[in-house]
Amino acid sequence: MSSAPSGNAAARVVAAPAFTGLVAGVIVVNAVVLGLQTYASLEARWGDELALVNALCLGVFVVELGVRIAAYWPRLPAFFRDGWNVFDLVVIVAAFVPGVRENATLLRLARLLRIVRLVRLLPDVRVLLLGVWRSIPPLASIAAVTLLVLFVYGMVGWIFFADALPQHWGNVGRAMLTLFVMLTLENFPAYMEEAMEVEPWAWIYFVSFVLVAAFIVLNVLIGIVLNSMEEARELERRRAIREAHGSRSSPIVDPEARAHVVQRIEILRRALEDLELQLAVGSEASRRAFAQEANGDSAEPALQTEPGR
């Protein structure tokens, strides 16, 4: 998916599905070559050919980067406001930096980062990474809660099982590590049976830990990730809409057009305020009518019983 803002010829090339498919294909070829070069026998026999294919892939990437930059003309600063564009620029230019070019390890790492560029061409993967990134702040809170639960249960486990089972509960650190492994329910029955030989009531300790940590904490963790994924998907949808309509890159520069848009926004704002006022007045009128109706219903029986006195 393209993020080129302008309507020039380069932007149309970048927006073309064939261009995206070509770049994705070259990235895959580059990845295959990078993997084949890890085999000593293949490198000894086909090393020159593999190096040539890698150089051709690099040439395609340089041309692609030039086309992407040209697509932002004449608003080149907008190119650097996209994080993926900056990433592409760094990993491609790194191959020509003298310090990196002579260092085999750094050069291989730079070539490896070119494979990561495939992420920007796959919207679903981009949404996944964005969702993971947006889930980091709330995950810090759940991590603190999990650490507290592990510490409390670790101390309890150390108090009751340290003497008999020092390999798992000998100190609070080892006890917390055992509990951390149990978060995945790995060897949970073995740990519980081993502890029940020391204390018959130990099943209460292990079952409560599984209920609190493994079920509640992990379910909250999954909920946070899913919520972040939904937010990331919505952000990606809005970005696609902005790119499709050119609103991100084609701002209104005509003063008359800008004034017209501002006027329409003001009209919509006033209409919204009128609707809110009508809703408030209608709610008050409905409340009063309901109150009067209720008072009338309560007074009617008294009027009916009056003649019988």
N, C-alpha and C positions, 0 to 999 in steps of 0.2 A: 504494500500500500504506500502510495506516494505521499509525501508531505511538502511537495514543492508548492510555493504559494502563487507564483505568477502564471500568466497566461501565455508566455512566449513559447517558441518551438521546443526549447529544451524541457520546459515544464510538461508539455504534451508528451514528449518522449518518455519522461520519467513516470508519468501517469499511465502509460500504456502497459497492459498486462504482459505483453511480450517482453518488454524491458525487464520487468520484475522476474519473469520466468527465466530469462537469460542470466541475470545476475545470480539467481538461486542455483541454477545449474552449474555456473562457474564456481560458486562456493562449494557445492558438493564435490565437483572434480578436484578442487584444491584440497578438500578434506581427504579424499581417496588417495591423492598423491602423498599427502603428509603421512597417512597411515602406512602406505607402501614403503616409504623411506625408512621406516623403523625396522624392516627386515633386512638384515645384513646381506643375504644372498641376492635379493632383488636390487638392493642399492649397488652392489658390486657389478651386477650385470646391466642394469638399466639406469644407473645413476645419472648419466648425462641426459637421457630422455626425460626422466622425472624432473630434473632441474629445469629443462626447457619448458615443460608443461607448467611448472610452478611459475616461471618467469612470464609465460603467456597469461596465466591467471592474474598475476600482479598487474600486467599491462591492462587487462580488461578492467580491473578494479580502479586503476588510475583514471582511465577514460570515464568509467561510471561516476567517479567522484567529481570529475570535471563537469560532466553533464548535470549532476545534481547542483553543483555550485552555480552553473550558468542558469539553472531553472529559477534561481532566486533573484536574478538580475531584474531591476536595479536595486533591490533591497537586500544586499548581501548580508548585513548584520542579522537578518532574520534566520539565516542559515545556522548561525552559531547559537541561536536560542533553542534549537532542537538538540537534546542530549544525544540522540542516535547519530545525528550528523557529526557532532564533535567526536564521538567514538569512532565513526568510520574514518574521519580525517586522521586521527591519532594512529590507528592501527595500520593504515596504509602508508602514511608518511614515515612511520617508524622503520620501514624496510630500507629507507634511504638515509637514515641518520648514521653517520660514520661509526659512532660508538656501538650501535646495535648491529650494524651490517657486518662488522668483523667478529662479533661475539656469537658463536653458534647457538648457545643456549637462549640468549635474548632474541635472536632471529627466529628460532623455532617457536618461542612464546608469542612473538608478534604474528607469525603465520597462523598459530593456533587461534589467536584472537580474531583473525579474519573469519574463522568458521562461526564464531559467535554472532557475526553480522547476519547470519541466517535468521536470527530471532526477529529482527525488524521486518522481515518479509513474511513472517507467519503471525497473523493477528492473534490467533488463539494462544500461542506461546507468549506473545507480548502481554496479553491480558493476564496470563498466569503469573508472569514475573512481576507485573505491576501489582497484582493482588497480594503476592507474597511480600513485596516491599511495603505496601500500605498496612499490612498486618503486623509489622515489626513493633510499632509503638504500643498497641494493646497487648502484644505478646510479652512485652517487658513486665507488665503488671501481673499477668497470669504466671510468668516465670517466678516472680517474687512470692506469689502465693504458694506455688508448688514447692519452692525452696523452704518456705516456712513449714509446710506440711511434712516434708521430708525430715526437717530438723526435729520437729516435735516427735514424730513417730520413731525417728532414729534414736533419740534420747530414751524413749520408752523401751525400745528394743534392746538398747545397750544395758539398761537397768536390769532387765529380766533375763536376758539370754547371753550376756557377755561372758560369764564364767563358764557356761556349758558349751557355748558355740562361739569361740573367739574368732574362728575363720570368717564368720559372717557378721558378727555383732561385737567384735573385740573393742572397738572404739566408735565414736559417733560418726567419723568419716567413713569407716567401713560399713557401718549400719546404714548410712544414707546411700552409699553406693549399692548395697543390697536392695534397698527399697526402690532405688532408681531403676534397677534391672527389673524389679517386679512391676513397675509401671506398665510394661509391655506384657505382663502376665507370664513372663518367661520363668520357668521353673517354679511357679507359684505353689503348686501342690507339694513339691519337694521341700521347699522352705517351710511351709506350714506343718507338714508331717514331722519334720526334724524338730521344729520348735515345740510341737505338742508332746513330744517325748520328754521334754524338759518341764513344760507347764501345760497341763491338760486344757486350760482355758485359752491357750494361745490362738485358737481359731478365731476368737472374738477380735483379737488384735489384727490379724491378717485380713479377715473379712471386712472389718471397718476401714482398713487402709485401702483395700480395693474399691470399696464403695465411694470413699472420699476422694482418693487420688486418681485411680485408674479410670473410674467412670465419670465423676463430676468434672474433674480438672481436664481430662482429655476431651470430654464433650464440649466444654466451654472453649477449649482450644480449637476444636473443629468448627464451632460456631463462629469464632472470630475470623478464621481463615475464609469460611464461606461468605461471611458478610463483606470482607475485604475484596473477595473475588467479584461479588455483585457490584460493589462500588467501582472496581477497576473496569468491569464490563461496561458500566454506564459511562465512565469517562472515555473509554475507547469509542463507544457509539457516538458521543457528542463530538469527539475529535473527527470521526469520519464524516459527520454531518457538516462540520465547519469546513473541512477540506473539500467536500462535494460542492458546497455553495460558495467556496472561496471567501467566506467571511473572515477567516483567520488572516488571510494574506492580502485581501483586497478591501482595505478599510475605505469608508466613505470620505473622500477628500473634497467633494463638491460641497461648498457651504450651503447651497440651497437644498441639496439632498439631505445633508446632515440636519439642517433646521427642520425639514419635513419629518424626519425620523424622530427627532426630539419632540415635535408637536404631537405626533401619534402616541408616543410614550406617555406624554402628559395627559392626553385624552383618556388613554387606558387607565392611568392612575386615578383620575377623577371618577371614571366609571366604576372602578373598584371601590373607591371610597363611598360612592352613592349606594352601591349594592350592600356594603357593610352597614351603612346607616339604615337602609330599608330593612335589612335583616334584624337589626337591633330594635327598630320601632315595631316591626311585626312581632317579634318575640315578646316585647312589653305588652302590646295590644292583646296578644293571645293569652298572656298570663292574666291580664285584667279580666278578659272575657271568661276565662276558666274560673277565676275567683268569683265573679258575679254569678256564674252558673251554679257554682258550688253553694254560694250563699242562698240563692233562690231555691235550690233543691232542699236545703236544710230548713228553710222557712215554710215551704209548702205543707208539710205535715202538720205544722202548728196551726195553719189557717184552716185545714180540713177538720181538725179536732175541735175548733172553736164552737161551731153550732151545737155540738153534742153536749155542751156543758149545761 
